[in-house]
Amino acid sequence: MTKQCFIDQQFLNCPFCKEKSEYKVLTETEFDYSYDEKAYVFTVKCTSCEKISLHVSKYQIDISYDQ
């Protein structure tokens, strides 16, 4: 995940509404980035504008899900 988007485990800079907003992680998926590296895809919903965005990271982040 880019540090520009995620402020901490509670807030992100939403790429749609451009506001500091709370968010909910909807999904997390691990995939093979290369032969010896893993990466992760996070589907996130902004609680302000309710838009869903996709974020890719080479780091697994400890996020509790709001499912």
Secondary structure as UniProt FT lines:
FT   TURN            3..5
FT   STRAND          11..13
FT   TURN            15..17
FT   STRAND          20..32
FT   STRAND          38..46
FT   TURN            47..49
FT   STRAND          52..57
//
